[in-house]
Amino acid sequence: MMGRQPKVQNKLFYTAINLEQRVRKNHILRKIKRNIDFDFIYNEVKDTYGLNGNESVAPPVILKMMLLLIFYNVRSERELILTIPERIDWLWFLEYDIDDDIPNHSVLSKARARWGVEAFKTFFERIVWQCVQAGLVDGSKIFMDSSMVQADASNNSVVNKESLKRYLNSSYQILESRLEQEQQTCSSDDHRKSGAANSKYVSTTDPDASVTRRGSGKSTLKYQIHRGVDSKREVITATEVTPGEVHESHRLKSLIDTHEKNTETSVETAVADSKYGSIENYLTCRDRDIKAHFSSLEQTQKGTGTKKGIFAKEAFSYDAVNDIFICPAGQILKRRKYYEKRKHYEYKASPKTCNNCKLRDQCTKAKSGRTLKRHVRQDDLDSMLKQANSSESKKDIKTRQHLMERSFARGTRYGYQRARWRRLWRVEIQEYLTAAIQNIMILVKDVKEPAAALQMRVAPKAVEQATCGLLDLFNLLASNSARYCRTLVQSFALPYC
Ligand code: SF4
């Protein structure tokens, strides 16, 4: 017989609700709650709160809310706060009761400003360490790549700093003074915008984002995420955010440093694409005894641009005894000049010799004749290039392509390609949360009981928290007896009803 839906008559009280029972046993949030320690944040941010005044929302609750925001790719914080009371699993995860008041959405932005990037960085690092403890990280081989993130600012907000000077408006003046202040207080210039376009143009909405173009697309305001991923289970062990125009090759050293710090293992092989193949990076790897499995940028660009149709450097032979190059026409190129900044010598034949040469059209377009460059550490570079062209390296480079694409593709689920917030430090927070979530997913899926690893590491703290928890329970019972008695009765009695 067909059943009919009875007319809804709202109840005044619900007495048989137990959130613990309502959330299914294999719910992903249950796994996360069981395996991830959010209470570390108490210690991490305690100095950012005063001793008097209104009591804040508990920091672990705020951290969990931010995790939900990214994990479910919720469009905005307002929407998240509106959705929490409607989702029993979220309420359970946040340890709220069904009739508890949910905080205002502004607590999230205030907490970000109060805690700063460090708290989220620590959260990410703790997750990486948990993966290491669970045996999911090998540590000896790191894969690197970068991806663009669309800034939360329109191209219409980009202004030309120079042309605007003629009719400076008050909002631009405020922005300029703010940027000057930041430049004075900022000690590191690692992330500074340096391109010609970005020294001239600035976005009044998000001045940290840079006008960047990739491929044949339109120039837009972008950030760039640089990631280091471990080879074993694809755990993200290092991540950085820079303005979009910062070249990938400049982040290799810092990614290796972060990977080594977070995993407490030494990198033996660095795998990347040819954009990382700069002289500086090869020599960094050489000095640190790291195998550089990435193609040379110079070799990739061979025969293109101004070098198109002319003899490659390999067509010239180097005589180490006399420190000269012999060209295809049998002429000598002597050492002439030293370039301090790039640390290379320039070798040149006389202009007269080149101008009278039959091979000139195949050799140079310059009026002053052909020049060659040789780095002061060319022997080291040659051995690194030989290693970069080995079959082992080619295999790693092939693996890297799929592995890094997977890492970023998984990030799209959490909306990494678009900045949720403005300014570099906020985009860093977003990336730390996204990378932490991606690692958590590996942790809870790949390991049957990763909690054991964490328990070993935080056991004394857990005991302390359990003791505090009991004391809290007695205090709360004393101050709010009716409500907690009801909750206790529901929790204990219902499973036996
Ligand atoms: S152009 Fe100059 S460097 Fe080139 S082959 Fe002729 S002589 Fe040699």
Residues whose N, C-alpha, C, O or C-beta is under 5 A from the ligand:
A	BS01	SF4	C327 P328 A329 Q331 A349 T353 C354 C357 L359 R360 C363 R370
